[in-house]
Amino acid sequence: MSGGKVKWVAAFAHGGNDVEPSQSGMTLRDYFAAASIQGLRSNPHAWAEMTASEMVEAAWRDADAMIEAREATS
């Protein structure tokens, strides 16, 4: 992780806002991490070079980077 606090944003929001979300469940960070790990796990080279734990850590780093880039452009 980047070390900074990542703002809570719902991936599939149903009302509410970024400060007081009205729904629980998957966050945008969870959604981005899921997309990242899906790509890593579908890559046979990643399987040869990374452990499952390393893939998970990479997926969270990717998710945090995507959120930081998203916040920088909004």
C-alpha positions in Angstrom: 0.0 0.0 0.0 1.0 3.6 -0.5 0.9 4.2 3.2 -1.8 6.9 3.0 -5.4 6.5 4.1 -7.6 5.5 1.1 -11.0 7.1 1.0 -13.9 4.7 1.3 -15.8 4.7 -2.0 -18.5 2.1 -2.8 -18.1 0.2 -6.1 -21.8 -0.3 -6.5 -23.3 2.6 -4.6 -27.0 2.9 -3.9 -27.5 6.4 -2.6 -25.5 8.0 0.2 -22.2 9.7 -0.5 -18.4 9.3 -0.1 -18.6 10.6 3.5 -21.5 8.5 4.7 -22.1 5.6 2.3 -25.6 4.1 2.6 -24.6 0.6 1.5 -22.1 -1.9 2.8 -20.2 -4.6 0.9 -17.6 -4.2 -1.9 -15.7 -1.0 -1.9 -14.1 0.5 -5.0 -10.8 -0.7 -3.7 -12.1 -4.3 -3.5 -13.4 -4.0 -7.0 -10.1 -2.7 -8.4 -8.1 -5.4 -6.5 -10.4 -8.1 -7.9 -9.9 -6.9 -11.4 -6.1 -6.8 -10.9 -5.8 -10.3 -9.4 -8.0 -11.7 -12.2 -5.5 -10.4 -14.7 -2.5 -11.7 -12.7 -4.0 -15.1 -12.2 -4.8 -15.4 -15.9 -1.2 -14.7 -16.8 0.9 -18.0 -16.9 4.1 -16.0 -16.5 2.8 -14.5 -13.2 2.1 -18.0 -11.9 5.7 -19.0 -12.6 7.2 -15.8 -11.0 4.9 -15.0 -8.1 3.4 -16.8 -5.1 -0.4 -16.4 -4.4 0.5 -14.1 -1.5 2.6 -11.9 -3.8 -0.2 -11.7 -6.3 -2.6 -10.6 -3.5 -0.2 -7.9 -2.3 0.3 -6.7 -5.9 -3.5 -6.5 -6.5 -3.9 -4.3 -3.4 -1.0 -2.1 -4.6 -2.6 -1.8 -8.0 -6.0 -1.0 -6.4 -4.5 1.8 -4.3 -2.7 3.2 -7.3 -5.9 3.2 -9.4 -7.7 5.1 -6.6 -4.9 7.6 -6.2 -4.9 8.2 -10.0 -8.7 8.6 -9.9 -8.6 11.1 -7.1 -5.8 13.1 -8.8 -7.9 13.5 -11.9 -11.2 14.4 -10.2 
